Amino acid sequence: MDWAEKYRPRHLSELVGNRESLRQMSEWARQWTTETPPLIIYGKPGIGKTSSAWALANDMNWEVVELNASDQRTKGVIEKIAGGSASTGSLSGAFRKLIILDEADNLQGNADRGGARAIAEVIRQAKQPLILIANDLYGLDGTIRNLCTKIQFKALPAKSLVPRLREICSMEGITCALPALNDIAEQASGDIRSAVTMLYASAIGKDKVGEDDVSISSKDSRSTIFDLVAATLGYRQVTSLQDLNMTVDETPDTVLQWIEGNLGVLPDTKKNAAAYQALSRADMYLGYTYKTQYYTLWRYANILMLYGVHDVMKGRPSGYAKIMPPTRWRQMSTAKRQKLMREHLLSQLGISMHMSSASVRNIYLCPVSLLARQFPQSFVKDYSFDADQLNILIHDPDLAKSIVKSIDEEKKSLEKELKKKKKEEEALAKKNRTLKKTEPDIKVQLSSCNETDSALVMIDDNEKESETNVNKDKKSSQSTLFNF
Ligand SMILES: Nc1ncnc2c1ncn2[C@@H]1O[C@H](COP(=O)(O)OP(=O)(O)OP(=O)(O)O)[C@@H](O)[C@H]1O
């Protein structure tokens, strides 16, 4: 068994980091009733989302049913598992059954004809605790997203990974040099699964793991790109930048973005300009390459970006460099998320207005925004918008947040009331049923009453008869004038 699986945390207390998120999960589970909204746990891969859901179930002594993207996750299937009784009464003695919908951002992919809204309805009615797990919160359908309580899991800083790696080493009975552990933790970029797997790969067949074992075993592109960028910027001395570049498993345009992202602002403006000029020339060669499909030109791009920038940086004292992935990528991923959100909103509006998303965007977005500003509550209710989506239309994040919050609260209290009413109705129906059950006894009693009544009547009649007889007798026994 690989170590990532072998050392999967079994209890919440064994998980590293994200303490506040774990506390919220535990609180949710302890206070769970059929009225509690399901959870969405979201965040980067390999940081403990799935493990925490399993660990929670273990801590609560709940059974687990996990539905992955490969399973058929139709409305019918989820309904079958999540519906039914609120307690399992299972053979294992578990009181509840935690349903885990992993990769929930892919839920609609294989949904049945009812689609996401139907699944949302099933989730709303679920009689068992339910946790949805996703990498991208906005990959989830809006209706489903708005139904759930959201908990974010964040990637962990390298320093919090090292103790966990050390713990695994001691459990495996191996020694690992601290710089090697630091190296692994740095390279993992907050992904614990990747850190544990790297440690496993470095330690195969060894009792001791040194720094060299890590760099040899980790053919991870990020480790060499860090080296390459550090060497290009003059923080590290290497014999040949070109040779080092050959070992990097990245295309030249990615390397260029890494160098540009870590260039920073140099105090000497002339040097700054020269570095950017080298990058710009390299970029031109990349353009020629893609235009002509003549990949020999890559070499020119590489030489220009590596040696061009290195030449400017000459004389920098070597030492520690904090090399980071280009901020442009982070901005791009935020922009991508916003784009996804916008597209989803336009398609929702388009469906209700019977037109394409493009028409809504190009022609009607302005009047729709004005309407949304006038009637924000109706928009949120009709389209199940969350605060971010409403904000796209009304451009007022605080107002959007407060409107969505108040509607959520209203919805919750309404649902509570409905459930209360339903419970009352159920109780009344139950009472009626028990009354009906006891009715035949009453009938029996009544019929037996009738029988006694008739018996009494009979007795009465008999008595009357006997009375008349007696009377007759009396009469007959009485002496009359005729007897004499
Ligand atoms: N917080 C953590 N503490 C300890 N180990 C962890 C933690 N997070 C992840 N791991 C290790 O990584 C492995 C994978 O974790 P898990 O499946 O929970 O990640 P995930 O966030 O759900 O990833 P994905 O989104 O890819 O499913 C675990 O088996 C465990 O070995």
The ligand as a Tripos MOL2 file, in Angstrom:
@<TRIPOS>MOLECULE
LIG
   31    33     1     0     0
SMALL
NO_CHARGES

@<TRIPOS>ATOM
      1 N1         -4.6500   17.3740    6.3500 N.pl3     1 LIG1
      2 C1         -4.0260   16.2110    6.1830 C.ar      1 LIG1
      3 N2         -3.4000   15.6240    7.2070 N.ar      1 LIG1
      4 C2         -2.7700   14.4520    7.0520 C.ar      1 LIG1
      5 N3         -2.6820   13.7770    5.8550 N.ar      1 LIG1
      6 C3         -3.2700   14.3250    4.7860 C.ar      1 LIG1
      7 C4         -3.9760   15.5570    4.9090 C.ar      1 LIG1
      8 N4         -4.4660   15.8690    3.6890 N.ar      1 LIG1
      9 C5         -4.1060   14.8910    2.8590 C.ar      1 LIG1
     10 N5         -3.3750   13.9600    3.5010 N.ar      1 LIG1
     11 C6         -2.7730   12.7880    2.8640 C.3       1 LIG1
     12 O1         -3.1160   12.8510    1.4880 O.3       1 LIG1
     13 C7         -3.9520   11.7550    1.1040 C.3       1 LIG1
     14 C8         -5.0600   12.2470    0.2280 C.3       1 LIG1
     15 O2         -5.9090   13.1030    0.9350 O.3       1 LIG1
     16 P1         -7.4100   13.3890    0.5200 P.3       1 LIG1
     17 O3         -7.9120   12.3340   -0.4210 O.co2     1 LIG1
     18 O4         -8.1970   13.6280    1.7370 O.co2     1 LIG1
     19 O5         -7.2550   14.7310   -0.2780 O.3       1 LIG1
     20 P2         -8.3680   15.5830   -1.0290 P.3       1 LIG1
     21 O6         -8.2130   16.9910   -0.5810 O.co2     1 LIG1
     22 O7         -9.7050   14.9690   -0.8480 O.co2     1 LIG1
     23 O8         -7.8980   15.4430   -2.5280 O.3       1 LIG1
     24 P3         -8.7780   15.2770   -3.8650 P.3       1 LIG1
     25 O9         -9.4570   16.5970   -4.0700 O.co2     1 LIG1
     26 O10        -7.7600   14.9560   -4.8990 O.co2     1 LIG1
     27 O11        -9.7400   14.1490   -3.6020 O.co2     1 LIG1
     28 C9         -4.4270   11.1410    2.4060 C.3       1 LIG1
     29 O12        -4.5780    9.7470    2.2690 O.3       1 LIG1
     30 C10        -3.3320   11.4890    3.3890 C.3       1 LIG1
     31 O13        -2.2910   10.5270    3.3330 O.3       1 LIG1
@<TRIPOS>BOND
     1     1     2 1
     2     2     3 ar
     3     2     7 ar
     4     3     4 ar
     5     4     5 ar
     6     5     6 ar
     7     6     7 ar
     8     6    10 ar
     9     7     8 ar
    10     8     9 ar
    11     9    10 ar
    12    10    11 1
    13    11    12 1
    14    11    30 1
    15    12    13 1
    16    13    14 1
    17    13    28 1
    18    14    15 1
    19    15    16 1
    20    16    17 2
    21    16    18 1
    22    16    19 1
    23    19    20 1
    24    20    21 2
    25    20    22 1
    26    20    23 1
    27    23    24 1
    28    24    25 2
    29    24    26 1
    30    24    27 1
    31    28    29 1
    32    28    30 1
    33    30    31 1
@<TRIPOS>SUBSTRUCTURE
     1 LIG1         1 GROUP 0 **** ****
